[in-house]
Amino acid sequence: MAKSRAKRTVKRRRRATKRAAAPARPEACDAPSSRFVRDLLVRGEAAKPDKKTGRLPSHATHVITGEEGGETTVRRVRFKAF
């Protein structure tokens, strides 16, 4: 009987790890990220969708999702093919 006990395996639950609180707006905290967004706007690669059709211009690779407090939030929607 002692041998059968040794062969049994017990599944153990993973312990929940405490995660550090993420900043509310990581793009606002990081200077390179804000520079990247500003450069996207200057080059015209970030645009808002058209009000009538809801589509982005063909040259845009990012959509502007929000503007608050002087900070612009963008989201990648497609890649540019040269």
C-alpha positions in Angstrom: 0.0 0.0 0.0 2.8 2.4 0.6 3.9 2.2 -3.0 0.5 3.2 -4.3 0.5 6.3 -2.3 3.9 7.4 -3.6 2.7 7.2 -7.2 -0.3 9.4 -6.7 0.0 13.0 -7.9 -1.9 15.9 -6.5 -2.8 18.8 -8.6 -2.1 22.1 -6.9 -3.7 25.4 -7.6 -1.5 28.2 -8.6 -1.3 30.9 -6.1 -2.6 34.3 -7.2 0.3 36.7 -7.4 -0.1 40.3 -6.4 0.4 42.5 -9.4 1.7 46.0 -9.2 -0.9 48.6 -10.0 -0.5 49.8 -13.6 -0.6 53.5 -14.3 -4.0 54.7 -15.3 -2.7 56.1 -18.6 0.7 54.6 -19.5 1.1 56.7 -22.7 0.7 59.9 -20.6 3.5 58.8 -18.3 6.1 58.0 -20.9 7.8 60.7 -22.8 8.8 58.5 -25.8 5.2 57.3 -26.2 3.9 60.9 -26.3 6.6 61.7 -28.8 5.5 58.7 -31.0 1.8 59.8 -30.9 2.8 63.4 -31.8 4.9 62.2 -34.7 2.0 60.0 -36.0 -0.2 63.1 -36.0 2.5 65.2 -37.8 3.0 62.6 -40.5 -0.7 62.1 -40.9 -0.6 58.4 -40.1 -3.2 58.9 -37.3 -6.7 60.1 -38.2 -10.3 60.0 -37.0 -12.8 57.9 -38.9 -15.0 59.6 -41.5 -18.3 60.7 -39.9 -20.4 59.5 -42.9 -18.8 56.2 -43.7 -16.9 55.4 -40.5 -13.8 54.4 -42.5 -10.3 55.7 -42.1 -8.4 57.4 -44.9 -6.2 55.0 -46.9 -3.0 56.6 -45.7 -3.8 56.2 -42.0 -2.4 53.4 -39.9 -3.7 54.5 -36.5 -7.2 55.6 -35.4 -7.5 58.4 -32.8 -9.6 56.9 -30.0 -9.6 59.8 -27.6 -8.4 63.2 -26.8 -8.5 64.4 -23.2 -6.4 66.8 -21.2 -4.1 67.6 -24.2 -3.2 63.9 -24.6 -4.2 62.0 -27.7 -4.8 58.2 -27.6 -4.3 56.1 -30.7 -4.8 52.5 -31.7 -3.1 50.6 -34.5 -5.5 49.4 -37.1 -3.4 48.4 -40.1 0.1 48.3 -41.5 1.5 50.6 -44.2 2.7 48.9 -47.4 5.3 50.8 -49.3 
